[in-house]
Amino acid sequence: MFGRLPPQIKLIQKQSKEGHNYSRDDEIHINTQSGSQWDGLRHFPVLEHEMFYNNTPASELPQGIHPLEDPLQIDSSYTRIGIQNWANHGICGRGVLLDLVKFFSTDGVLPYDPWTTHAITVPQLEACAKAQRVQFRRGDILILRVGFTKRYNESAQEMRDSLRGKPETLAGIEQSEDMKRFLWNNHFAAIASDQPSLERWPTPDGVPHLHQTILGLWGMPIGELFDLEKLSEVCAEFNRYTFFVSSWPLNIIGGAASPPNAAAFF
């Protein structure tokens, strides 16, 4: 989706001098936005000013291929607001799952299509939290199950393949001042979703992307395309929607995003 290449793996069979196969290496090429990921601070700027988090001009961040042969001899422009800073301490804390799929589909039918443009509002998030008897705490990691993964898993291959050939339309949180206040006033440390775009896509004409505020101004991690299906089952089994989240992004110097490498502990 969004014109990004799928992951590729190259398997390399090594041989001894005698010609015996004795070990394997692999080389992995991924676009860190092509699957489950944390959006890092280099991912999205404040567009009007072309400025990333902490007043970092887009013009000062390198582009292209940069060999990193010696991690102790790296230009500081490569490391500035890179995702390796999050890898140094991880993204850990109390996670809260708002299972909007279960909340909205009490009769078995989800009243919106996760693959079409649809806005999730603040009152809906608050109603879901109330139904789950969840009270937010400062520093929570908010995780939203909106339904993209469920629909993908249940769709025929032809339907899955069709996502590549049409403009992206996705359900997600609404772009509004109310949503900004909700996220800010609850002091969430990070927010994640099972949708390819946390926010409704496309953004309505004339309305700023929430990514600008969440990443470019606040420096809050955004998680996307998280597979929350098993987590949903466990939360329902225990009737408990809070847990400890441990997530360690890859130590990619200057990276714009990373697979989450995340787990939930009950």
C-alpha positions as CSV (number, residue, x, y, z in Angstrom):
1,M,0.0,0.0,0.0
2,F,1.0,3.6,-0.5
3,G,3.4,2.5,-3.2
4,R,5.7,0.7,-0.8
5,L,7.7,-2.4,-1.7
6,P,7.0,-5.6,0.2
7,P,9.8,-7.2,2.3
8,Q,12.4,-9.3,0.5
9,I,14.8,-11.9,1.9
10,K,17.9,-13.2,0.2
11,L,19.1,-16.6,1.5
12,I,22.9,-17.2,1.0
13,Q,24.3,-20.7,1.2
14,K,28.0,-20.7,2.3
15,Q,30.4,-23.4,1.4
16,S,33.6,-24.7,2.8
17,K,36.8,-24.9,0.8
18,E,35.9,-28.6,0.2
19,G,32.6,-27.5,-1.3
20,H,30.4,-28.6,1.6
21,N,27.4,-26.5,2.6
22,Y,28.0,-25.5,6.1
23,S,26.1,-22.3,7.0
24,R,23.6,-19.8,5.8
25,D,23.4,-16.0,5.9
26,D,20.4,-13.9,4.9
27,E,20.0,-10.4,3.7
28,I,16.7,-8.7,4.4
29,H,15.4,-5.6,2.6
30,I,12.3,-3.9,4.1
31,N,10.5,-0.7,3.8
32,T,9.9,-0.1,7.5
33,Q,6.4,1.3,6.6
34,S,5.3,-1.9,4.7
35,G,4.2,-3.8,7.8
36,S,3.7,-3.4,11.6
37,Q,5.8,-0.3,12.5
38,W,6.4,2.6,14.8
39,D,6.5,5.8,12.9
40,G,9.6,7.6,14.2
41,L,10.4,11.3,14.4
42,R,11.9,11.4,10.9
43,H,8.7,10.1,9.3
44,F,6.4,13.1,9.1
45,P,7.1,16.9,9.5
46,V,5.0,19.9,10.0
47,L,4.4,20.2,6.2
48,E,3.8,24.0,6.0
49,H,7.3,24.7,7.5
50,E,9.1,21.5,6.3
51,M,10.1,21.1,9.9
52,F,10.4,17.8,11.8
53,Y,10.3,17.4,15.6
54,N,12.4,19.7,17.8
55,N,12.7,22.3,15.0
56,T,14.7,20.0,12.7
57,P,14.6,21.3,9.2
58,A,13.9,18.7,6.5
59,S,16.8,20.1,4.5
60,E,19.3,19.1,7.3
61,L,18.3,15.4,7.2
62,P,20.3,13.2,4.8
63,Q,18.6,11.2,2.1
64,G,19.7,8.3,-0.1
65,I,21.9,5.3,0.8
66,H,24.5,5.8,3.6
67,P,26.8,2.9,4.5
68,L,27.3,2.6,8.2
69,E,30.5,0.7,8.4
70,D,31.6,2.0,11.8
71,P,28.9,2.9,14.3
72,L,31.5,5.0,16.3
73,Q,32.3,7.2,13.3
74,I,28.9,8.5,12.1
75,D,28.1,12.1,11.2
76,S,25.7,13.7,13.7
77,S,23.3,14.6,10.9
78,Y,22.6,10.9,10.5
79,T,21.7,10.4,14.1
80,R,19.6,13.4,14.7
81,I,16.0,12.4,15.8
82,G,16.7,8.9,14.4
83,I,14.8,5.9,15.7
84,Q,17.9,4.5,17.3
85,N,17.2,6.9,20.2
86,W,14.0,4.9,20.9
87,A,15.9,1.6,20.6
88,N,18.2,2.8,23.4
89,H,15.4,2.5,26.0
90,G,12.4,0.9,24.3
91,I,8.8,1.9,24.3
92,C,7.4,0.3,27.4
93,G,4.5,1.0,29.8
94,R,0.9,0.2,30.5
95,G,-1.0,-0.6,27.4
96,V,-4.7,0.0,27.0
97,L,-6.6,-1.7,24.2
98,L,-9.8,-0.1,23.0
99,D,-11.3,-2.9,21.0
100,L,-13.6,-0.9,18.7
101,V,-14.4,-3.9,16.6
102,K,-16.0,-5.8,19.5
103,F,-17.6,-2.6,20.9
104,F,-19.3,-1.7,17.6
105,S,-20.2,-5.2,16.5
106,T,-22.2,-6.5,19.4
107,D,-24.6,-8.0,16.8
108,G,-21.8,-9.5,14.8
109,V,-21.7,-6.8,12.1
110,L,-19.3,-3.9,12.1
111,P,-21.2,-0.7,11.2
112,Y,-18.3,0.7,9.1
113,D,-15.8,-0.7,6.6
114,P,-12.2,-0.5,7.8
115,W,-11.1,-0.3,4.2
116,T,-13.1,2.9,3.5
117,T,-12.7,6.4,4.7
118,H,-14.4,6.6,8.1
119,A,-13.7,8.8,11.1
120,I,-13.5,7.4,14.7
121,T,-14.6,10.2,17.0
122,V,-13.6,11.1,20.6
123,P,-17.1,10.2,22.0
124,Q,-16.8,6.8,20.5
125,L,-13.4,6.2,22.0
126,E,-14.6,7.3,25.4
127,A,-17.7,5.1,25.1
128,C,-15.6,2.1,24.3
129,A,-13.3,2.8,27.2
130,K,-16.4,3.1,29.5
131,A,-17.8,-0.2,28.2
132,Q,-14.5,-1.9,28.9
133,R,-14.3,-0.3,32.4
134,V,-11.0,1.3,31.5
135,Q,-9.7,4.4,33.2
136,F,-6.8,6.1,31.5
137,R,-3.6,6.9,33.4
138,R,-0.8,9.3,32.6
139,G,1.8,7.6,30.3
140,D,-0.6,4.9,28.9
141,I,0.1,3.4,25.5
142,L,-3.2,3.7,23.7
143,I,-3.9,0.8,21.2
144,L,-6.9,0.9,18.9
145,R,-8.4,-2.2,17.2
146,V,-10.3,-0.7,14.3
147,G,-10.7,-3.7,12.0
148,F,-8.2,-3.6,9.1
149,T,-6.4,-6.8,10.1
150,K,-9.6,-8.7,10.8
151,R,-11.0,-7.9,7.4
152,Y,-7.8,-8.7,5.7
153,N,-7.6,-12.1,7.3
154,E,-11.1,-12.9,6.4
155,S,-11.0,-11.7,2.8
156,A,-10.3,-13.7,-0.4
157,Q,-6.9,-13.3,-2.0
158,E,-8.4,-11.4,-4.8
159,M,-9.8,-8.8,-2.4
160,R,-6.4,-8.5,-0.7
161,D,-4.6,-8.0,-4.0
162,S,-7.1,-5.3,-4.9
163,L,-5.7,-3.0,-2.2
164,R,-2.5,-2.5,-4.3
165,G,-4.4,-1.2,-7.3
166,K,-6.7,1.5,-5.9
167,P,-6.3,4.7,-4.0
168,E,-6.0,4.1,-0.2
169,T,-9.2,4.7,1.8
170,L,-9.0,3.8,5.4
171,A,-10.9,4.2,8.7
172,G,-9.1,5.9,11.5
173,I,-9.3,8.5,14.2
174,E,-10.7,11.8,13.1
175,Q,-8.6,14.9,12.4
176,S,-10.1,17.4,14.8
177,E,-9.2,19.7,17.7
178,D,-11.3,17.5,19.9
179,M,-9.1,14.5,19.1
180,K,-5.9,16.5,19.8
181,R,-7.3,17.6,23.2
182,F,-8.3,14.0,24.0
183,L,-4.8,12.7,23.2
184,W,-3.0,15.6,24.9
185,N,-5.2,15.8,28.1
186,N,-4.9,12.1,28.7
187,H,-1.1,12.3,28.5
188,F,-0.7,9.2,26.4
189,A,2.9,8.2,25.8
190,A,2.2,6.6,22.4
191,I,-0.7,5.5,20.3
192,A,-1.0,2.5,17.9
193,S,-3.7,0.9,15.7
194,D,-4.2,-2.0,13.4
195,Q,-4.9,0.3,10.5
196,P,-2.2,1.2,7.9
197,S,-2.9,4.8,8.8
198,L,-3.7,5.7,12.4
199,E,-5.9,8.6,11.2
200,R,-8.8,8.5,8.7
201,W,-7.5,8.4,5.1
202,P,-7.5,10.4,3.0
203,T,-7.5,13.5,5.2
204,P,-10.4,15.9,4.3
205,D,-9.5,18.8,2.1
206,G,-8.0,21.7,4.1
207,V,-7.7,19.7,7.3
208,P,-4.1,19.1,8.6
209,H,-2.8,15.6,9.1
210,L,-2.8,14.5,12.7
211,H,0.7,13.0,12.0
212,Q,1.9,16.6,11.9
213,T,0.8,17.3,15.5
214,I,1.5,13.9,17.0
215,L,5.0,13.4,15.5
216,G,6.1,16.8,14.3
217,L,5.0,18.8,17.4
218,W,4.6,16.3,20.2
219,G,7.2,13.7,19.4
220,M,4.7,10.9,20.3
221,P,5.3,7.5,18.7
222,I,2.6,6.3,16.2
223,G,2.1,2.6,15.7
224,E,0.4,1.3,12.6
225,L,-0.6,-2.1,11.1
226,F,-0.2,-3.8,14.5
227,D,-1.7,-7.3,14.5
228,L,-4.1,-7.1,17.4
229,E,-6.2,-10.2,16.8
230,K,-4.6,-12.4,19.4
231,L,-4.4,-9.6,21.9
232,S,-8.2,-9.0,21.4
233,E,-8.9,-12.7,22.2
234,V,-6.8,-12.6,25.3
235,C,-8.3,-9.4,26.6
236,A,-11.8,-10.8,26.0
237,E,-10.9,-14.0,27.7
238,F,-9.7,-12.3,30.9
239,N,-12.1,-9.4,30.5
240,R,-9.1,-7.2,31.0
241,Y,-8.0,-4.5,28.6
242,T,-4.8,-3.3,30.3
243,F,-1.4,-5.0,30.3
244,F,2.3,-4.2,30.2
245,V,3.7,-3.4,26.7
246,S,7.4,-4.1,25.9
247,S,8.5,-2.8,22.5
248,W,12.0,-2.5,21.2
249,P,12.5,-0.8,17.9
250,L,15.5,-1.8,15.7
251,N,18.7,0.1,16.4
252,I,18.7,1.7,12.9
253,I,20.9,4.8,13.1
254,G,18.9,7.7,11.6
255,G,15.9,5.5,10.9
256,A,12.5,7.0,10.1
257,A,10.5,3.9,11.4
258,S,10.9,0.4,12.7
259,P,9.1,-2.9,13.2
260,P,7.8,-2.7,16.8
261,N,9.1,-6.0,18.2
262,A,6.3,-5.7,20.7
263,A,4.7,-8.0,23.3
264,A,1.9,-7.7,25.8
265,F,2.3,-9.1,29.3
266,F,-0.8,-9.9,31.5
